[in-house]
Amino acid sequence: MMFNRSFAIYFTLICGSFGICSTKAIAQPQCNAPLTEIVPQLLEDLPSYGNRVIQRARNLDRTEDSFSYIVIASPGNLTPLPLKNRQYTPTVPDTTEQIFFTTLETQYNNSQKISFENYYWLFLTPTKNGWAIANVVSSLANPDPSQPANPPRDAFRGSVGQATKLWLRDFNAKCQ
């Protein structure tokens, strides 16, 4: 019984990390699809896209490897924070959509496995060519649950920001 449960957990993590259990490599694009229809596929594919970004960024000449690996991304929360019209009167409508999600990441350092959560706040906007990333902010979870998460930082050029950008490129490519 324990073997079956362990295998099921391992299999689920492998499927999520490498995207090998998906029926499609990426979602079948619906060029004008609402965000609620594409976010589940984006977050399912995010670990495999993110891990490829991480692997490409590695310096193979380093003696120590301290890169993290994205294990899984949570389902997205599309309930936006009320940020519109706070600082100025906009001249054009704000079409930016907000997505909140969490990733579980693992890092191996000196034969030690460290798992941690990262919180992400992703901003996407519709364009004539499909959805585009406007910004992404992340915050590392505090190991002490009685303390707040670490301050947010720009994650546009990080692995999740670049993975999202690549996924959207692939998703939108079939719409052109």
Salt bridges, closest charged atoms under 4 A:
ASP65 OD2 - ARG58 NH2 2.45
ASP170 OD1 - ARG169 NH2 2.85
